[in-house]
Amino acid sequence: MWMQSFPMSGFRAAPFTGYEPLSPPLVLNPTGTPEQFHAADVKAEQERGPVKVLSSDHDGSSFVLRFESGTVVLIQRMHAVD
């Protein structure tokens, strides 16, 4: 598991909400408005690379990841509705 950070500048900068479904390995290509791309230097962040995972914990269907940047992410596996 890895994370790519796209810091946004500006008061009204909305975060990216989608990504291209197919991209090179370890690359996230966000989709969004021209304003979002103006607020984030996507190319510079992609060149910097993903943020390193410091630790991960697994408990059943839940994963907690702690990244070098200080970000903590909880991921829960979900089941399809029958």
Biopython code that builds the backbone (N, CA, C, O; Angstrom):
import numpy as np
from Bio.PDB.StructureBuilder import StructureBuilder

atoms = [
    (1, "MET", "N", (0.858, -1.167, 0.000)),
    (1, "MET", "CA", (0.000, 0.000, 0.000)),
    (1, "MET", "C", (0.906, 1.232, 0.000)),
    (1, "MET", "O", (1.929, 1.259, 0.684)),
    (2, "TRP", "N", (0.530, 2.223, -0.753)),
    (2, "TRP", "CA", (1.295, 3.460, -0.792)),
    (2, "TRP", "C", (0.348, 4.618, -0.988)),
    (2, "TRP", "O", (-0.815, 4.421, -1.340)),
    (3, "MET", "N", (0.836, 5.833, -0.763)),
    (3, "MET", "CA", (0.002, 7.025, -0.877)),
    (3, "MET", "C", (0.763, 8.081, -1.658)),
    (3, "MET", "O", (1.966, 8.259, -1.464)),
    (4, "GLN", "N", (0.075, 8.770, -2.526)),
    (4, "GLN", "CA", (0.649, 9.912, -3.252)),
    (4, "GLN", "C", (-0.029, 11.159, -2.733)),
    (4, "GLN", "O", (-1.257, 11.242, -2.706)),
    (5, "SER", "N", (0.761, 12.119, -2.326)),
    (5, "SER", "CA", (0.227, 13.365, -1.777)),
    (5, "SER", "C", (0.181, 14.436, -2.854)),
    (5, "SER", "O", (1.128, 14.594, -3.624)),
    (6, "PHE", "N", (-0.931, 15.175, -2.905)),
    (6, "PHE", "CA", (-1.075, 16.312, -3.812)),
    (6, "PHE", "C", (-1.504, 17.524, -2.992)),
    (6, "PHE", "O", (-2.692, 17.844, -2.949)),
    (7, "PRO", "N", (-0.550, 18.214, -2.332)),
    (7, "PRO", "CA", (-0.927, 19.399, -1.559)),
    (7, "PRO", "C", (-1.598, 20.440, -2.450)),
    (7, "PRO", "O", (-1.174, 20.673, -3.582)),
    (8, "MET", "N", (-2.642, 21.056, -1.927)),
    (8, "MET", "CA", (-3.411, 22.044, -2.672)),
    (8, "MET", "C", (-3.169, 23.420, -2.067)),
    (8, "MET", "O", (-3.223, 23.585, -0.848)),
    (9, "SER", "N", (-2.903, 24.402, -2.911)),
    (9, "SER", "CA", (-2.729, 25.766, -2.431)),
    (9, "SER", "C", (-3.966, 26.578, -2.778)),
    (9, "SER", "O", (-4.672, 26.285, -3.743)),
    (10, "GLY", "N", (-4.210, 27.583, -1.989)),
    (10, "GLY", "CA", (-5.361, 28.444, -2.258)),
    (10, "GLY", "C", (-6.524, 28.143, -1.343)),
    (10, "GLY", "O", (-6.737, 26.999, -0.941)),
    (11, "PHE", "N", (-7.272, 29.174, -1.019)),
    (11, "PHE", "CA", (-8.384, 29.067, -0.077)),
    (11, "PHE", "C", (-9.493, 28.159, -0.584)),
    (11, "PHE", "O", (-10.070, 27.402, 0.197)),
    (12, "ARG", "N", (-9.802, 28.216, -1.864)),
    (12, "ARG", "CA", (-10.941, 27.468, -2.404)),
    (12, "ARG", "C", (-10.533, 26.199, -3.145)),
    (12, "ARG", "O", (-11.309, 25.670, -3.940)),
    (13, "ALA", "N", (-9.339, 25.714, -2.895)),
    (13, "ALA", "CA", (-8.871, 24.516, -3.594)),
    (13, "ALA", "C", (-9.601, 23.279, -3.080)),
    (13, "ALA", "O", (-9.497, 22.933, -1.903)),
    (14, "ALA", "N", (-10.337, 22.616, -3.964)),
    (14, "ALA", "CA", (-11.038, 21.379, -3.608)),
    (14, "ALA", "C", (-10.134, 20.202, -3.918)),
    (14, "ALA", "O", (-9.425, 20.226, -4.925)),
    (15, "PRO", "N", (-10.137, 19.174, -3.086)),
    (15, "PRO", "CA", (-9.273, 18.018, -3.355)),
    (15, "PRO", "C", (-9.739, 17.246, -4.585)),
    (15, "PRO", "O", (-10.908, 17.305, -4.964)),
    (16, "PHE", "N", (-8.814, 16.529, -5.196)),
    (16, "PHE", "CA", (-9.168, 15.649, -6.302)),
    (16, "PHE", "C", (-10.078, 14.548, -5.764)),
    (16, "PHE", "O", (-9.856, 14.048, -4.662)),
    (17, "THR", "N", (-11.078, 14.174, -6.514)),
    (17, "THR", "CA", (-12.000, 13.138, -6.061)),
    (17, "THR", "C", (-11.963, 11.890, -6.929)),
    (17, "THR", "O", (-12.655, 10.915, -6.635)),
    (18, "GLY", "N", (-11.173, 11.903, -7.986)),
    (18, "GLY", "CA", (-11.092, 10.736, -8.849)),
    (18, "GLY", "C", (-9.714, 10.588, -9.462)),
    (18, "GLY", "O", (-8.908, 11.519, -9.456)),
    (19, "TYR", "N", (-9.456, 9.406, -9.990)),
    (19, "TYR", "CA", (-8.178, 9.098, -10.620)),
    (19, "TYR", "C", (-8.432, 8.288, -11.878)),
    (19, "TYR", "O", (-9.405, 7.539, -11.962)),
    (20, "GLU", "N", (-7.545, 8.443, -12.859)),
    (20, "GLU", "CA", (-7.655, 7.644, -14.072)),
    (20, "GLU", "C", (-7.536, 6.171, -13.693)),
    (20, "GLU", "O", (-6.667, 5.809, -12.900)),
    (21, "PRO", "N", (-8.401, 5.312, -14.250)),
    (21, "PRO", "CA", (-8.387, 3.910, -13.845)),
    (21, "PRO", "C", (-7.122, 3.154, -14.251)),
    (21, "PRO", "O", (-6.750, 2.187, -13.585)),
    (22, "LEU", "N", (-6.455, 3.571, -15.324)),
    (22, "LEU", "CA", (-5.230, 2.899, -15.760)),
    (22, "LEU", "C", (-4.096, 3.913, -15.802)),
    (22, "LEU", "O", (-4.211, 4.968, -16.426)),
    (23, "SER", "N", (-3.002, 3.579, -15.132)),
    (23, "SER", "CA", (-1.828, 4.447, -15.125)),
    (23, "SER", "C", (-0.597, 3.577, -14.903)),
    (23, "SER", "O", (-0.721, 2.404, -14.552)),
    (24, "PRO", "N", (0.585, 4.140, -15.104)),
    (24, "PRO", "CA", (1.806, 3.362, -14.871)),
    (24, "PRO", "C", (1.901, 2.921, -13.409)),
    (24, "PRO", "O", (1.252, 3.516, -12.549)),
    (25, "PRO", "N", (2.697, 1.890, -13.110)),
    (25, "PRO", "CA", (2.865, 1.440, -11.729)),
    (25, "PRO", "C", (3.321, 2.581, -10.811)),
    (25, "PRO", "O", (4.173, 3.388, -11.184)),
    (26, "LEU", "N", (2.750, 2.634, -9.625)),
    (26, "LEU", "CA", (3.073, 3.619, -8.595)),
    (26, "LEU", "C", (2.844, 5.062, -9.029)),
    (26, "LEU", "O", (3.508, 5.975, -8.539)),
    (27, "VAL", "N", (1.906, 5.267, -9.947)),
    (27, "VAL", "CA", (1.567, 6.620, -10.394)),
    (27, "VAL", "C", (0.058, 6.800, -10.309)),
    (27, "VAL", "O", (-0.702, 5.986, -10.835)),
    (28, "LEU", "N", (-0.372, 7.870, -9.645)),
    (28, "LEU", "CA", (-1.781, 8.242, -9.638)),
    (28, "LEU", "C", (-1.943, 9.448, -10.541)),
    (28, "LEU", "O", (-1.271, 10.462, -10.355)),
    (29, "ASN", "N", (-2.823, 9.344, -11.510)),
    (29, "ASN", "CA", (-3.151, 10.468, -12.380)),
    (29, "ASN", "C", (-4.543, 10.954, -11.996)),
    (29, "ASN", "O", (-5.541, 10.350, -12.388)),
    (30, "PRO", "N", (-4.615, 12.043, -11.228)),
    (30, "PRO", "CA", (-5.920, 12.517, -10.783)),
    (30, "PRO", "C", (-6.735, 13.080, -11.936)),
    (30, "PRO", "O", (-6.190, 13.507, -12.954)),
    (31, "THR", "N", (-8.048, 13.074, -11.756)),
    (31, "THR", "CA", (-8.958, 13.727, -12.685)),
    (31, "THR", "C", (-9.610, 14.878, -11.935)),
    (31, "THR", "O", (-9.898, 14.770, -10.744)),
    (32, "GLY", "N", (-9.840, 15.977, -12.638)),
    (32, "GLY", "CA", (-10.447, 17.121, -11.977)),
    (32, "GLY", "C", (-10.553, 18.315, -12.894)),
    (32, "GLY", "O", (-10.381, 18.217, -14.109)),
    (33, "THR", "N", (-10.838, 19.436, -12.283)),
    (33, "THR", "CA", (-11.036, 20.681, -13.014)),
    (33, "THR", "C", (-9.701, 21.383, -13.241)),
    (33, "THR", "O", (-8.719, 21.079, -12.565)),
    (34, "PRO", "N", (-9.659, 22.322, -14.188)),
    (34, "PRO", "CA", (-8.436, 23.105, -14.379)),
    (34, "PRO", "C", (-8.023, 23.839, -13.095)),
    (34, "PRO", "O", (-6.830, 23.999, -12.835)),
    (35, "GLU", "N", (-8.991, 24.281, -12.299)),
    (35, "GLU", "CA", (-8.683, 24.972, -11.051)),
    (35, "GLU", "C", (-7.949, 24.052, -10.069)),
    (35, "GLU", "O", (-7.033, 24.489, -9.372)),
    (36, "GLN", "N", (-8.349, 22.796, -10.017)),
    (36, "GLN", "CA", (-7.684, 21.845, -9.130)),
    (36, "GLN", "C", (-6.238, 21.622, -9.570)),
    (36, "GLN", "O", (-5.330, 21.574, -8.741)),
    (37, "PHE", "N", (-6.034, 21.486, -10.879)),
    (37, "PHE", "CA", (-4.675, 21.285, -11.371)),
    (37, "PHE", "C", (-3.819, 22.534, -11.161)),
    (37, "PHE", "O", (-2.609, 22.429, -10.960)),
    (38, "HIS", "N", (-4.439, 23.708, -11.205)),
    (38, "HIS", "CA", (-3.712, 24.956, -10.953)),
    (38, "HIS", "C", (-3.282, 25.041, -9.487)),
    (38, "HIS", "O", (-2.226, 25.596, -9.186)),
    (39, "ALA", "N", (-4.089, 24.498, -8.579)),
    (39, "ALA", "CA", (-3.819, 24.575, -7.142)),
    (39, "ALA", "C", (-2.800, 23.531, -6.675)),
    (39, "ALA", "O", (-2.260, 23.651, -5.575)),
    (40, "ALA", "N", (-2.535, 22.523, -7.483)),
    (40, "ALA", "CA", (-1.603, 21.456, -7.101)),
    (40, "ALA", "C", (-0.569, 21.264, -8.200)),
    (40, "ALA", "O", (-0.902, 21.277, -9.385)),
    (41, "ASP", "N", (0.671, 21.089, -7.806)),
    (41, "ASP", "CA", (1.729, 20.810, -8.772)),
    (41, "ASP", "C", (1.847, 19.290, -8.899)),
    (41, "ASP", "O", (2.729, 18.673, -8.301)),
    (42, "VAL", "N", (0.952, 18.702, -9.680)),
    (42, "VAL", "CA", (0.859, 17.253, -9.803)),
    (42, "VAL", "C", (2.166, 16.656, -10.298)),
    (42, "VAL", "O", (2.637, 15.660, -9.750)),
    (43, "LYS", "N", (2.752, 17.247, -11.321)),
    (43, "LYS", "CA", (3.993, 16.703, -11.897)),
    (43, "LYS", "C", (5.121, 16.663, -10.867)),
    (43, "LYS", "O", (5.835, 15.664, -10.775)),
    (44, "ALA", "N", (5.288, 17.732, -10.096)),
    (44, "ALA", "CA", (6.344, 17.773, -9.070)),
    (44, "ALA", "C", (6.119, 16.710, -8.004)),
    (44, "ALA", "O", (7.065, 16.058, -7.561)),
    (45, "GLU", "N", (4.868, 16.534, -7.595)),
    (45, "GLU", "CA", (4.575, 15.528, -6.568)),
    (45, "GLU", "C", (4.778, 14.119, -7.104)),
    (45, "GLU", "O", (5.243, 13.244, -6.374)),
    (46, "GLN", "N", (4.436, 13.883, -8.372)),
    (46, "GLN", "CA", (4.668, 12.568, -8.958)),
    (46, "GLN", "C", (6.164, 12.279, -9.048)),
    (46, "GLN", "O", (6.589, 11.143, -8.840)),
    (47, "GLU", "N", (6.964, 13.300, -9.358)),
    (47, "GLU", "CA", (8.416, 13.108, -9.418)),
    (47, "GLU", "C", (8.989, 12.827, -8.037)),
    (47, "GLU", "O", (9.966, 12.089, -7.910)),
    (48, "ARG", "N", (8.387, 13.411, -6.998)),
    (48, "ARG", "CA", (8.838, 13.175, -5.623)),
    (48, "ARG", "C", (8.550, 11.741, -5.211)),
    (48, "ARG", "O", (9.304, 11.141, -4.445)),
    (49, "GLY", "N", (7.451, 11.197, -5.728)),
    (49, "GLY", "CA", (7.115, 9.802, -5.467)),
    (49, "GLY", "C", (6.170, 9.606, -4.302)),
    (49, "GLY", "O", (5.776, 10.561, -3.634)),
    (50, "PRO", "N", (5.810, 8.351, -4.067)),
    (50, "PRO", "CA", (4.861, 8.037, -3.011)),
    (50, "PRO", "C", (5.459, 8.249, -1.620)),
    (50, "PRO", "O", (6.676, 8.273, -1.439)),
    (51, "VAL", "N", (4.562, 8.400, -0.650)),
    (51, "VAL", "CA", (4.957, 8.581, 0.751)),
    (51, "VAL", "C", (5.175, 7.201, 1.359)),
    (51, "VAL", "O", (4.359, 6.299, 1.169)),
    (52, "LYS", "N", (6.270, 7.036, 2.086)),
    (52, "LYS", "CA", (6.647, 5.757, 2.674)),
    (52, "LYS", "C", (5.703, 5.369, 3.816)),
    (52, "LYS", "O", (5.314, 6.208, 4.628)),
    (53, "VAL", "N", (5.343, 4.083, 3.863)),
    (53, "VAL", "CA", (4.550, 3.542, 4.966)),
    (53, "VAL", "C", (5.504, 3.233, 6.114)),
    (53, "VAL", "O", (6.479, 2.503, 5.936)),
    (54, "LEU", "N", (5.219, 3.799, 7.311)),
    (54, "LEU", "CA", (6.042, 3.523, 8.485)),
    (54, "LEU", "C", (5.576, 2.270, 9.213)),
    (54, "LEU", "O", (6.392, 1.487, 9.698)),
    (55, "SER", "N", (4.252, 2.082, 9.287)),
    (55, "SER", "CA", (3.734, 0.892, 9.956)),
    (55, "SER", "C", (2.353, 0.567, 9.414)),
    (55, "SER", "O", (1.653, 1.426, 8.877)),
    (56, "SER", "N", (1.981, -0.698, 9.569)),
    (56, "SER", "CA", (0.642, -1.126, 9.189)),
    (56, "SER", "C", (0.166, -2.154, 10.202)),
    (56, "SER", "O", (0.932, -2.999, 10.664)),
    (57, "ASP", "N", (-1.108, -2.065, 10.535)),
    (57, "ASP", "CA", (-1.736, -3.010, 11.450)),
    (57, "ASP", "C", (-2.945, -3.610, 10.752)),
    (57, "ASP", "O", (-3.683, -2.914, 10.055)),
    (58, "HIS", "N", (-3.140, -4.916, 10.948)),
    (58, "HIS", "CA", (-4.249, -5.625, 10.302)),
    (58, "HIS", "C", (-5.057, -6.323, 11.385)),
    (58, "HIS", "O", (-4.507, -7.052, 12.210)),
    (59, "ASP", "N", (-6.356, -6.097, 11.374)),
    (59, "ASP", "CA", (-7.244, -6.737, 12.348)),
    (59, "ASP", "C", (-8.513, -7.169, 11.620)),
    (59, "ASP", "O", (-9.433, -6.369, 11.451)),
    (60, "GLY", "N", (-8.566, -8.414, 11.192)),
    (60, "GLY", "CA", (-9.732, -8.903, 10.464)),
    (60, "GLY", "C", (-9.876, -8.208, 9.125)),
    (60, "GLY", "O", (-9.037, -8.377, 8.241)),
    (61, "SER", "N", (-10.949, -7.418, 8.967)),
    (61, "SER", "CA", (-11.192, -6.734, 7.700)),
    (61, "SER", "C", (-10.725, -5.283, 7.722)),
    (61, "SER", "O", (-11.039, -4.530, 6.799)),
    (62, "SER", "N", (-9.986, -4.870, 8.749)),
    (62, "SER", "CA", (-9.514, -3.480, 8.859)),
    (62, "SER", "C", (-7.995, -3.405, 8.785)),
    (62, "SER", "O", (-7.283, -4.248, 9.331)),
    (63, "PHE", "N", (-7.523, -2.378, 8.099)),
    (63, "PHE", "CA", (-6.099, -2.084, 8.013)),
    (63, "PHE", "C", (-5.898, -0.650, 8.469)),
    (63, "PHE", "O", (-6.668, 0.234, 8.094)),
    (64, "VAL", "N", (-4.873, -0.408, 9.273)),
    (64, "VAL", "CA", (-4.492, 0.950, 9.654)),
    (64, "VAL", "C", (-3.076, 1.153, 9.150)),
    (64, "VAL", "O", (-2.163, 0.412, 9.513)),
    (65, "LEU", "N", (-2.900, 2.169, 8.307)),
    (65, "LEU", "CA", (-1.589, 2.493, 7.746)),
    (65, "LEU", "C", (-1.123, 3.824, 8.304)),
    (65, "LEU", "O", (-1.899, 4.777, 8.374)),
    (66, "ARG", "N", (0.138, 3.894, 8.700)),
    (66, "ARG", "CA", (0.739, 5.135, 9.168)),
    (66, "ARG", "C", (1.870, 5.500, 8.204)),
    (66, "ARG", "O", (2.811, 4.734, 8.002)),
    (67, "PHE", "N", (1.749, 6.687, 7.621)),
    (67, "PHE", "CA", (2.704, 7.126, 6.613)),
    (67, "PHE", "C", (3.741, 8.070, 7.211)),
    (67, "PHE", "O", (3.514, 8.687, 8.252)),
    (68, "GLU", "N", (4.872, 8.170, 6.539)),
    (68, "GLU", "CA", (5.978, 9.024, 6.947)),
    (68, "GLU", "C", (5.544, 10.480, 7.128)),
    (68, "GLU", "O", (6.115, 11.201, 7.946)),
    (69, "SER", "N", (4.550, 10.906, 6.376)),
    (69, "SER", "CA", (4.074, 12.293, 6.441)),
    (69, "SER", "C", (3.258, 12.572, 7.698)),
    (69, "SER", "O", (2.960, 13.728, 7.998)),
    (70, "GLY", "N", (2.895, 11.520, 8.438)),
    (70, "GLY", "CA", (2.051, 11.689, 9.610)),
    (70, "GLY", "C", (0.602, 11.305, 9.357)),
    (70, "GLY", "O", (-0.185, 11.208, 10.298)),
    (71, "THR", "N", (0.242, 11.086, 8.102)),
    (71, "THR", "CA", (-1.118, 10.688, 7.757)),
    (71, "THR", "C", (-1.386, 9.271, 8.234)),
    (71, "THR", "O", (-0.545, 8.384, 8.079)),
    (72, "VAL", "N", (-2.567, 9.061, 8.818)),
    (72, "VAL", "CA", (-3.017, 7.734, 9.225)),
    (72, "VAL", "C", (-4.288, 7.426, 8.440)),
    (72, "VAL", "O", (-5.206, 8.245, 8.388)),
    (73, "VAL", "N", (-4.339, 6.242, 7.830)),
    (73, "VAL", "CA", (-5.472, 5.854, 6.991)),
    (73, "VAL", "C", (-6.053, 4.548, 7.516)),
    (73, "VAL", "O", (-5.324, 3.594, 7.786)),
    (74, "LEU", "N", (-7.383, 4.520, 7.658)),
    (74, "LEU", "CA", (-8.102, 3.299, 8.014)),
    (74, "LEU", "C", (-8.784, 2.783, 6.752)),
    (74, "LEU", "O", (-9.546, 3.508, 6.111)),
    (75, "ILE", "N", (-8.513, 1.543, 6.400)),
    (75, "ILE", "CA", (-9.133, 0.913, 5.238)),
    (75, "ILE", "C", (-9.910, -0.289, 5.735)),
    (75, "ILE", "O", (-9.370, -1.136, 6.448)),
    (76, "GLN", "N", (-11.187, -0.365, 5.358)),
    (76, "GLN", "CA", (-12.011, -1.501, 5.759)),
    (76, "GLN", "C", (-12.514, -2.228, 4.520)),
    (76, "GLN", "O", (-13.020, -1.618, 3.578)),
    (77, "ARG", "N", (-12.359, -3.551, 4.546)),
    (77, "ARG", "CA", (-12.861, -4.372, 3.449)),
    (77, "ARG", "C", (-14.377, -4.422, 3.549)),
    (77, "ARG", "O", (-14.936, -4.592, 4.632)),
    (78, "MET", "N", (-15.027, -4.273, 2.418)),
    (78, "MET", "CA", (-16.489, -4.306, 2.371)),
    (78, "MET", "C", (-16.931, -5.486, 1.531)),
    (78, "MET", "O", (-16.196, -5.948, 0.659)),
    (79, "HIS", "N", (-18.129, -5.969, 1.794)),
    (79, "HIS", "CA", (-18.677, -7.076, 1.041)),
    (79, "HIS", "C", (-19.756, -6.580, 0.100)),
    (79, "HIS", "O", (-20.486, -5.643, 0.424)),
    (80, "ALA", "N", (-19.860, -7.199, -1.058)),
    (80, "ALA", "CA", (-20.886, -6.840, -2.027)),
    (80, "ALA", "C", (-22.265, -7.181, -1.482)),
    (80, "ALA", "O", (-22.432, -8.157, -0.751)),
    (81, "VAL", "N", (-23.233, -6.383, -1.839)),
    (81, "VAL", "CA", (-24.612, -6.635, -1.446)),
    (81, "VAL", "C", (-25.135, -7.791, -2.290)),
    (81, "VAL", "O", (-24.932, -7.823, -3.504)),
    (82, "ASP", "N", (-25.799, -8.729, -1.651)),
    (82, "ASP", "CA", (-26.360, -9.896, -2.384)),
    (82, "ASP", "C", (-27.549, -9.507, -3.204)),
    (82, "ASP", "O", (-28.139, -10.352, -3.876)),
]
sb = StructureBuilder()
sb.init_structure("model")
sb.init_model(0)
sb.init_chain("A")
sb.init_seg("    ")
for serial, (resi, resn, name, xyz) in enumerate(atoms, 1):
    if name == "N":
        sb.init_residue(resn, " ", resi, " ")
    sb.init_atom(name, np.array(xyz, "f"), 0.0, 1.0, " ", f" {name:<3s}", serial, name[0])
structure = sb.get_structure()
